[in-house]
């Protein structure tokens, strides 16, 4: 684009103003006055020559500085304007902050220099001879133990640099971009169940589980196992009774095959008898209610208003009588609230004490219930007097797994049994003429 010439030139004699052609949109766009734009661009170039960067791209911290201390001798150190300074010195003092343009390009390296370690690694991979000290070729049989073809992994190289207990650094969000940043989910500040559990990883076994236990300890453990088995049998009986009741209710009393189980049809004979009785009995016609007169309506309204007034008076009387008992009622309510709080605190204390001793055994956590440990005991006839003849009881893996669940280290799980294959395997014998031998 060409700028429109002024009537007076910037340097030298004035030039004659020449009107550019305005015929067509193209000529209008071509002959646009761009003096303001050029002036602004030239100002930005001057800023870049003086400071090395435009002021609009420079940070405020680089442009301004807060002087807290101050200096009284600053006036003596500031440079003064001198008219007697030579023009050559003025030109030399105005150095441009923009780096100079080189007339010819420097010869850049085509390949980046390899370090000795990288070069050694590539030679090992390619199985090429490697040079040792004094440029002597090393014998492969004399390589050190750590100079194999396989290089060290990243985990080995970065070993010892990561500290899992070191606090994480808080990332600084730049000002104005808070809405763009992804917010981390707020975790509720709740106590973890494992904080109040003091169950050891390996619980000390009962004395009755020994191969040669004391009589009292063995009897105590037998009673504990007996009580636990009784509870389990009672629960099974209760569930069986409930199942039997449900199955009885679902069965049809008549035993009709054409009707779905649990559905009963009404008897048609009873309905027919009732219809016949209704037809035989004559229903007397009801008399229409007589229309009330104005006097009857007025008396009914007065009676209703009197009843409402009496009820309101009785309510006020009861309220006035109960005002005297307000303090006693308040004290009774406070006592009840305190008693409830004490009961709640006792329940929570009992739960904490139970969790401290037994962990989460028997409690429901999420979808499943954490099982309790089985009582491992042998009968008196199965006991052996020697360790060699002892029969092993229980399973160590199951004990460790239950211990992890009860100490709230892993979530409760249920034993997943392999599913039986429902599809039957069909055996098919090929035709003899299809066999090529």
C-alpha positions as CSV (number, residue, x, y, z in Angstrom):
1,X,0.0,0.0,0.0
2,X,1.2,3.5,-0.7
3,X,0.5,6.4,1.5
4,X,-1.0,9.7,0.2
5,X,1.5,12.4,-0.1
6,X,1.0,15.7,1.8
7,X,1.3,19.1,0.4
8,X,4.6,19.6,2.3
9,X,7.3,17.0,2.5
10,X,8.9,16.0,5.8
11,X,12.4,16.8,4.6
12,X,13.2,19.3,1.9
13,X,11.1,21.5,-0.3
14,X,7.3,21.1,-0.3
15,X,5.9,18.8,-2.8
16,X,2.7,19.2,-4.8
17,X,-0.3,17.3,-3.4
18,X,-1.5,14.7,-5.8
19,X,-5.0,13.2,-5.4
20,X,-5.0,9.4,-5.9
21,X,-7.6,7.8,-7.9
22,X,-10.9,6.9,-6.1
23,X,-12.4,4.9,-8.9
24,X,-13.5,1.5,-7.6
25,X,-13.2,-0.3,-4.2
26,X,-9.7,-1.6,-4.9
27,X,-8.2,1.9,-5.4
28,X,-9.9,3.1,-2.2
29,X,-8.2,0.3,-0.3
30,X,-4.9,0.8,-2.0
31,X,-4.6,4.5,-1.4
32,X,-5.3,4.7,2.3
33,X,-3.6,7.2,4.6
34,X,-1.4,5.1,6.9
35,X,0.6,7.8,8.6
36,X,-1.0,7.2,12.0
37,X,-0.2,3.5,11.8
38,X,3.3,4.1,10.6
39,X,3.9,6.6,13.4
40,X,2.7,4.1,16.0
41,X,4.9,1.3,14.6
42,X,7.9,3.6,14.5
43,X,7.3,4.4,18.2
44,X,7.3,0.7,19.0
45,X,10.5,0.3,17.1
46,X,12.2,3.1,19.0
47,X,11.1,1.4,22.3
48,X,12.5,-1.9,21.1
49,X,15.8,-0.3,20.2
50,X,16.1,1.5,23.6
51,X,14.8,-1.2,26.0
52,X,15.1,-4.4,24.0
53,X,11.3,-5.0,24.1
54,X,8.1,-3.1,23.7
55,X,6.7,-1.5,26.8
56,X,3.3,-3.2,26.4
57,X,4.9,-6.6,26.5
58,X,7.1,-5.8,29.5
59,X,6.0,-6.8,33.1
60,X,5.2,-4.1,35.6
61,X,7.9,-5.5,37.9
62,X,10.6,-4.8,35.2
63,X,9.3,-1.3,34.6
64,X,8.7,0.1,38.1
65,X,10.5,-0.3,41.4
66,X,9.4,0.9,44.8
67,X,12.2,2.8,46.5
68,X,11.8,2.2,50.3
69,X,15.2,3.6,51.5
70,X,15.9,6.6,49.3
71,X,19.2,8.3,48.6
72,X,20.1,12.0,49.2
73,X,23.1,11.9,46.8
74,X,21.0,10.7,43.8
75,X,21.0,14.2,42.4
76,X,24.8,14.3,42.2
77,X,25.0,11.0,40.4
78,X,22.3,11.6,37.7
79,X,23.7,12.4,34.3
80,X,23.2,16.0,33.2
81,X,22.3,17.2,29.7
82,X,25.2,18.8,28.0
83,X,24.9,21.0,24.9
84,X,28.7,20.9,24.4
85,X,28.7,17.1,23.8
86,X,29.8,16.2,20.4
87,X,27.3,14.8,17.9
88,X,29.4,11.7,17.3
89,X,29.4,10.9,21.0
90,X,25.6,11.4,21.1
91,X,25.2,8.9,18.2
92,X,27.5,6.4,19.8
93,X,25.6,6.7,23.1
94,X,22.3,5.7,21.5
95,X,23.0,2.0,21.3
96,X,20.2,-0.2,20.1
97,X,19.2,-3.0,22.4
98,X,18.2,-5.2,19.5
99,X,20.9,-7.7,18.6
100,X,22.7,-7.0,15.3
101,X,21.9,-8.9,12.1
102,X,24.8,-11.0,11.0
103,X,25.8,-10.6,7.4
104,X,26.7,-14.2,7.0
105,X,25.4,-17.3,8.8
106,X,27.7,-19.1,11.1
107,X,28.4,-22.8,10.4
108,X,26.1,-24.7,12.8
109,X,26.9,-28.2,13.8
110,X,24.8,-30.7,11.9
111,X,25.0,-33.3,14.6
112,X,24.8,-32.8,18.4
113,X,27.9,-34.0,20.2
114,X,27.5,-37.3,21.9
115,X,28.7,-37.8,25.5
116,X,31.2,-40.5,26.3
117,X,28.4,-42.5,28.2
118,X,26.0,-42.2,25.2
119,X,28.7,-43.3,22.7
120,X,29.7,-46.2,25.0
121,X,26.1,-47.3,25.2
122,X,25.6,-47.2,21.4
123,X,28.8,-49.2,20.9
124,X,27.6,-51.8,23.4
125,X,24.3,-52.2,21.6
126,X,26.0,-52.5,18.2
127,X,28.6,-54.9,19.6
128,X,31.4,-52.8,18.2
129,X,34.9,-52.7,19.7
130,X,35.2,-50.1,22.4
131,X,38.3,-48.0,23.2
132,X,39.7,-48.0,26.6
133,X,42.5,-45.8,28.1
134,X,45.2,-44.5,25.6
135,X,42.8,-45.4,22.7
136,X,43.4,-49.1,23.2
137,X,40.7,-51.5,22.0
138,X,39.2,-53.4,25.0
139,X,38.8,-57.1,25.0
140,X,35.2,-58.2,25.5
141,X,36.2,-60.8,28.0
142,X,37.7,-58.0,30.2
143,X,34.5,-55.9,30.5
144,X,33.4,-55.1,33.9
145,X,30.4,-56.6,35.6
146,X,28.3,-53.5,35.0
147,X,29.1,-53.0,31.4
148,X,26.6,-55.3,29.9
149,X,24.5,-54.7,26.8
150,X,21.3,-54.0,28.8
151,X,21.4,-50.4,30.1
152,X,20.1,-49.3,33.5
153,X,16.4,-48.6,33.7
154,X,14.9,-45.3,34.6
155,X,13.8,-46.6,38.0
156,X,17.4,-47.4,38.9
157,X,18.7,-44.1,37.6
158,X,16.2,-42.1,39.6
159,X,16.5,-44.3,42.7
160,X,16.9,-42.3,45.9
161,X,15.5,-39.1,44.5
162,X,11.8,-39.6,45.5
163,X,10.8,-39.1,49.1
164,X,7.3,-40.4,49.8
165,X,7.1,-38.5,53.1
166,X,8.1,-35.1,51.7
167,X,5.2,-32.7,51.7
168,X,3.9,-31.8,48.2
169,X,4.5,-28.3,46.9
170,X,1.4,-26.2,46.4
171,X,1.0,-25.2,42.8
172,X,0.6,-21.4,42.3
173,X,-2.3,-20.5,40.1
174,X,-1.7,-17.4,38.0
175,X,-3.9,-14.5,38.7
176,X,-7.1,-14.5,36.6
177,X,-7.1,-18.1,35.7
178,X,-8.8,-19.5,38.8
179,X,-12.0,-20.4,36.8
180,X,-10.0,-22.3,34.2
181,X,-8.1,-24.5,36.6
182,X,-9.7,-27.8,37.6
183,X,-10.7,-27.8,41.2
184,X,-9.6,-30.8,43.3
185,X,-12.5,-32.7,45.0
186,X,-12.8,-31.8,48.7
187,X,-12.3,-34.8,50.8
188,X,-14.4,-34.8,54.0
189,X,-12.2,-34.5,57.1
190,X,-13.4,-37.7,58.8
191,X,-11.4,-40.0,61.0
192,X,-10.3,-43.2,59.3
193,X,-11.6,-46.4,61.0
194,X,-8.1,-47.8,61.3
195,X,-7.0,-45.0,63.6
196,X,-8.9,-46.4,66.6
197,X,-8.0,-50.0,66.0
198,X,-5.2,-51.5,68.1
199,X,-5.4,-55.1,67.0
200,X,-2.0,-56.6,66.3
201,X,-1.2,-58.0,62.9
202,X,-0.7,-61.5,64.4
203,X,-2.9,-62.1,67.4
204,X,-1.6,-64.2,70.2
205,X,-3.5,-67.6,70.0
206,X,-5.6,-68.9,72.9
207,X,-4.0,-71.5,75.2
208,X,-6.7,-74.0,74.3
209,X,-5.4,-74.2,70.7
210,X,-2.1,-75.9,71.8
211,X,-1.4,-79.5,71.0
212,X,-1.1,-80.2,74.8
213,X,-3.3,-77.5,76.3
214,X,-4.3,-76.9,80.0
215,X,-7.7,-78.5,80.9
216,X,-9.4,-75.2,81.9
217,X,-8.3,-73.3,78.8
218,X,-9.3,-76.2,76.5
219,X,-12.8,-76.4,78.1
220,X,-13.2,-72.6,77.9
221,X,-12.4,-72.7,74.2
222,X,-14.8,-75.6,73.6
223,X,-17.6,-73.7,75.3
224,X,-16.9,-70.6,73.1
225,X,-17.0,-72.7,69.9
226,X,-20.2,-74.4,71.1
227,X,-22.0,-71.1,71.7
228,X,-20.9,-69.8,68.3
229,X,-22.2,-72.9,66.6
230,X,-25.5,-72.7,68.5
231,X,-26.0,-69.1,67.3
232,X,-25.3,-70.2,63.7
233,X,-27.8,-73.1,63.9
234,X,-30.5,-70.9,65.4
235,X,-30.0,-68.4,62.6
236,X,-30.3,-71.1,60.0
237,X,-33.5,-72.5,61.6
238,X,-35.0,-69.0,61.7
239,X,-34.3,-68.4,58.0
240,X,-35.6,-71.9,57.2
241,X,-38.9,-71.1,59.0
242,X,-39.3,-67.8,57.2
243,X,-38.7,-69.5,53.9
244,X,-41.2,-72.2,54.7
245,X,-43.9,-69.6,55.6
246,X,-43.3,-67.8,52.4
247,X,-43.6,-70.9,50.3
248,X,-46.8,-71.9,52.1
249,X,-48.4,-68.5,51.4
250,X,-47.4,-68.7,47.8
251,X,-49.0,-72.1,47.2
252,X,-52.6,-72.3,46.1
253,X,-55.0,-74.1,48.6
254,X,-57.1,-75.6,45.8
255,X,-54.1,-76.9,43.9
256,X,-55.5,-75.8,40.5
257,X,-52.9,-76.4,37.8
258,X,-54.3,-73.8,35.4
259,X,-53.8,-70.9,37.9
260,X,-50.4,-69.4,38.7
261,X,-49.2,-70.2,42.3
262,X,-50.2,-67.6,44.9
263,X,-53.3,-66.4,42.9
264,X,-56.8,-67.2,44.3
265,X,-60.1,-66.9,42.4
266,X,-63.3,-65.7,44.1
267,X,-66.0,-68.2,44.5
268,X,-68.8,-67.7,42.0
269,X,-71.5,-69.4,44.2
270,X,-71.2,-66.9,47.0
271,X,-71.6,-64.0,44.6
272,X,-74.7,-65.6,43.1
273,X,-76.2,-66.1,46.5
274,X,-75.6,-62.5,47.5
275,X,-77.1,-61.3,44.2
276,X,-80.2,-63.4,44.9
277,X,-80.5,-62.1,48.5
278,X,-80.2,-58.5,47.2
279,X,-82.9,-59.1,44.6
280,X,-85.3,-60.6,47.2
281,X,-84.8,-57.9,49.9
282,X,-86.8,-54.7,49.2
283,X,-84.9,-51.5,49.8
284,X,-87.2,-48.8,51.3
285,X,-87.1,-45.5,49.5
286,X,-85.2,-42.8,51.3
287,X,-87.0,-39.6,52.3
288,X,-85.6,-36.4,50.9
289,X,-84.3,-34.1,53.6
290,X,-86.6,-31.2,54.4
291,X,-85.4,-27.7,53.6
292,X,-84.5,-25.6,56.6
293,X,-86.1,-22.3,57.3
294,X,-84.2,-19.1,58.0
295,X,-84.9,-19.4,61.7
296,X,-83.4,-22.9,61.9
297,X,-80.3,-21.8,59.9
298,X,-79.8,-18.8,62.3
299,X,-80.2,-21.0,65.4
300,X,-77.7,-23.6,63.9
301,X,-75.1,-20.8,63.2
302,X,-75.6,-19.4,66.8
303,X,-75.1,-22.9,68.2
304,X,-71.9,-23.4,66.2
305,X,-70.5,-20.0,67.2
306,X,-71.2,-20.8,70.9
307,X,-69.4,-24.2,70.6
308,X,-66.4,-22.5,69.1
309,X,-66.3,-19.9,71.8
310,X,-66.5,-22.5,74.5
311,X,-63.7,-24.6,72.9
312,X,-61.5,-21.5,72.6
313,X,-62.1,-20.6,76.3
314,X,-61.3,-24.1,77.4
315,X,-58.0,-24.0,75.4
316,X,-57.0,-20.7,76.9
317,X,-57.8,-22.1,80.4
318,X,-55.6,-25.1,79.7
319,X,-52.8,-22.9,78.4
320,X,-53.0,-20.7,81.5
321,X,-52.8,-23.7,83.8
322,X,-49.8,-25.1,81.9
323,X,-47.8,-21.9,82.2
324,X,-47.1,-22.7,85.8
325,X,-45.6,-26.0,84.8
326,X,-43.4,-24.6,82.1
327,X,-40.3,-24.6,84.3
328,X,-40.8,-28.2,85.4
329,X,-41.4,-29.2,81.8
330,X,-38.3,-27.4,80.6
331,X,-36.2,-29.1,83.4
332,X,-37.7,-32.5,82.4
333,X,-36.8,-31.9,78.7
334,X,-33.3,-30.9,79.6
335,X,-32.9,-34.1,81.8
336,X,-34.2,-36.2,79.0
337,X,-31.8,-34.6,76.5
338,X,-28.8,-35.1,78.9
339,X,-29.8,-38.7,79.4
340,X,-30.0,-39.3,75.6
341,X,-26.6,-37.6,75.1
342,X,-25.1,-39.8,77.9
343,X,-26.5,-42.9,76.3
344,X,-25.2,-41.9,72.9
345,X,-21.7,-41.2,74.4
346,X,-21.7,-44.6,76.1
347,X,-22.7,-46.4,72.9
348,X,-19.9,-44.6,71.0
349,X,-17.5,-45.4,73.8
350,X,-18.5,-49.1,73.7
351,X,-18.1,-49.2,69.9
352,X,-14.6,-47.6,70.2
353,X,-13.6,-50.1,72.9
354,X,-14.9,-53.0,70.8
355,X,-13.1,-51.7,67.7
356,X,-9.9,-51.3,69.7
357,X,-10.0,-54.9,70.8
358,X,-11.6,-56.7,67.9
359,X,-11.3,-54.3,64.9
360,X,-14.1,-54.3,62.4
361,X,-15.0,-58.0,62.8
362,X,-18.8,-58.5,62.5
363,X,-19.6,-55.0,61.2
364,X,-21.1,-54.1,57.8
365,X,-18.8,-51.9,55.7
366,X,-20.2,-51.0,52.4
367,X,-21.7,-53.9,50.5
368,X,-20.4,-56.8,52.6
369,X,-20.0,-57.7,56.2
370,X,-16.5,-58.3,57.6
371,X,-16.5,-62.0,58.9
372,X,-15.3,-63.0,62.3
373,X,-12.5,-65.4,62.9
374,X,-13.4,-69.0,63.4
375,X,-12.6,-70.7,66.7
376,X,-10.0,-73.3,65.9
377,X,-10.2,-76.1,68.5
378,X,-9.8,-79.8,68.6
379,X,-11.8,-82.3,70.6
380,X,-10.2,-84.1,73.5
381,X,-10.0,-87.4,71.5
382,X,-8.2,-85.6,68.6
383,X,-5.5,-84.0,70.8
384,X,-2.0,-85.4,70.4
385,X,0.7,-85.3,73.1
386,X,3.5,-84.7,70.6
387,X,4.1,-81.9,68.1
388,X,4.9,-84.4,65.4
389,X,1.5,-86.2,65.6
390,X,-0.5,-82.9,65.8
391,X,-3.2,-82.4,63.2
392,X,-3.0,-78.9,61.6
393,X,-6.1,-76.6,61.9
394,X,-7.1,-73.5,60.0
395,X,-5.4,-71.7,57.1
396,X,-2.7,-69.2,57.5
397,X,-3.6,-67.3,54.3
398,X,-7.2,-67.0,55.4
399,X,-6.1,-65.7,58.8
400,X,-3.8,-63.1,57.2
401,X,-6.6,-62.0,54.8
402,X,-9.2,-61.7,57.7
403,X,-6.7,-59.8,59.8
404,X,-6.2,-57.2,56.9
405,X,-9.9,-56.8,56.6
406,X,-10.5,-56.4,60.4
407,X,-7.7,-53.8,60.7
408,X,-9.3,-51.7,57.9
409,X,-6.4,-52.1,55.6
410,X,-8.4,-53.6,52.7
411,X,-12.1,-53.6,51.8
412,X,-14.2,-56.6,52.7
413,X,-14.5,-59.3,50.1
414,X,-16.6,-62.3,49.5
415,X,-15.3,-65.7,48.3
416,X,-16.0,-65.9,44.5
417,X,-16.6,-69.5,43.6
418,X,-16.1,-70.7,40.0
419,X,-19.3,-70.9,38.0
420,X,-20.4,-74.2,36.7
421,X,-20.6,-74.5,32.9
422,X,-24.2,-74.5,31.9
423,X,-23.8,-75.4,28.3
424,X,-23.5,-79.1,27.7
425,X,-20.6,-80.4,25.7
426,X,-21.9,-82.2,22.6
427,X,-19.6,-85.0,21.3
428,X,-19.6,-85.4,17.6
429,X,-17.8,-88.2,15.7
430,X,-16.6,-87.2,12.2
431,X,-17.6,-89.2,9.2
432,X,-15.0,-91.8,8.2
433,X,-14.8,-90.5,4.7
434,X,-13.8,-87.1,5.9
435,X,-10.6,-88.4,7.6
436,X,-7.6,-88.2,5.4
437,X,-4.8,-90.4,6.5
